[in-house]
Amino acid sequence: MQPLKAPEACENLNDIRAGIDFFDRQILESLQKRLRYVKAAAQFKANEQDIPAPERVAAMLEERREWAMEAGFDVAFMEKLYEQIIHWNIQEQILHWRATYPERAQA
């Protein structure tokens, strides 16, 4: 694989696409790593009802809006993106919690 070129150094669409593909792979790998933390958090939840944590979600979304604004991103888009990520992660944590702690699920 050839080294990744800076956007302004790209000489053709293949160079551009290689950069986009590289960063899309990075995004997927980051989401995978994030999900590992989300699943690890299940061990600290007393029951399934503790997982959604709406106050934590609200605080996270507010912080992500601030980060988006600081980075010059469209805040509404980033909020919707993080809402999707967070709610999907919550569902994944619930499934993980049920599979890992079936005895607690029945309590």
C-alpha positions in Angstrom: 0.0 0.0 0.0 1.3 3.4 -0.9 1.6 6.1 1.8 -1.5 8.2 2.3 -1.3 11.6 0.5 -2.5 14.8 2.1 -5.7 16.0 0.4 -3.9 18.9 -1.3 -1.2 16.5 -2.6 -3.6 14.1 -4.3 -3.1 13.8 -8.0 -6.2 12.0 -9.0 -9.5 10.5 -7.8 -7.8 7.3 -6.8 -5.6 9.2 -4.4 -8.7 10.9 -3.0 -10.6 7.6 -2.7 -7.6 6.0 -0.9 -7.7 8.8 1.7 -11.5 8.5 2.2 -11.3 4.7 2.5 -8.4 5.0 5.0 -10.4 7.3 7.2 -13.6 5.3 6.9 -11.7 2.3 8.1 -10.4 4.4 11.0 -14.0 5.4 11.9 -15.1 1.8 11.9 -12.2 0.7 14.0 -12.9 3.5 16.5 -16.6 2.5 16.7 -15.5 -1.1 17.3 -13.2 0.0 20.2 -15.9 2.3 21.6 -18.3 -0.6 21.7 -15.8 -2.7 23.6 -15.9 0.0 26.4 -19.7 0.1 26.2 -19.9 -3.7 26.7 -17.3 -3.5 29.5 -19.5 -1.0 31.3 -22.2 -3.7 31.7 -20.3 -5.2 34.6 -21.0 -2.1 36.6 -24.7 -2.1 36.0 -26.9 -3.7 38.7 -29.7 -4.4 36.3 -30.8 -3.9 32.7 -32.8 -0.8 33.7 -29.6 1.0 34.6 -28.2 0.7 31.1 -30.0 3.5 29.2 -28.9 6.2 31.7 -30.9 9.1 30.0 -29.1 11.7 32.1 -25.7 10.5 30.9 -27.0 10.4 27.3 -28.2 14.0 27.6 -24.8 15.1 29.1 -22.9 13.3 26.4 -25.0 14.8 23.6 -24.5 18.3 25.0 -20.7 17.7 25.1 -20.7 16.3 21.6 -22.6 19.4 20.4 -19.9 21.6 22.0 -17.2 19.5 20.4 -18.9 19.8 17.0 -19.2 23.5 17.3 -15.5 23.9 18.3 -14.5 21.7 15.3 -16.6 23.7 12.9 -19.0 20.9 12.1 -22.8 21.1 11.5 -24.0 20.7 15.1 -27.4 19.3 14.2 -25.8 16.6 11.9 -23.3 15.6 14.6 -26.0 15.5 17.2 -28.1 13.1 15.1 -25.0 11.0 14.3 -24.1 10.7 18.0 -27.7 9.9 18.9 -27.6 7.0 16.5 -24.2 5.8 17.8 -25.3 6.1 21.4 -28.7 4.4 21.1 -27.2 1.6 19.0 -24.5 1.1 21.7 -27.2 1.0 24.4 -29.0 -1.7 22.6 -25.8 -3.6 22.1 -25.0 -3.2 25.8 -28.4 -4.6 26.7 -27.9 -7.6 24.5 -24.4 -8.1 26.0 -25.7 -7.7 29.5 -28.5 -10.3 29.0 -26.0 -12.8 27.5 -23.4 -12.2 30.2 -25.5 -11.9 33.3 -28.6 -14.1 32.7 -29.0 -14.7 36.4 -29.4 -11.0 37.0 -31.9 -10.7 34.2 -34.2 -13.1 35.9 -33.8 -11.5 39.4 
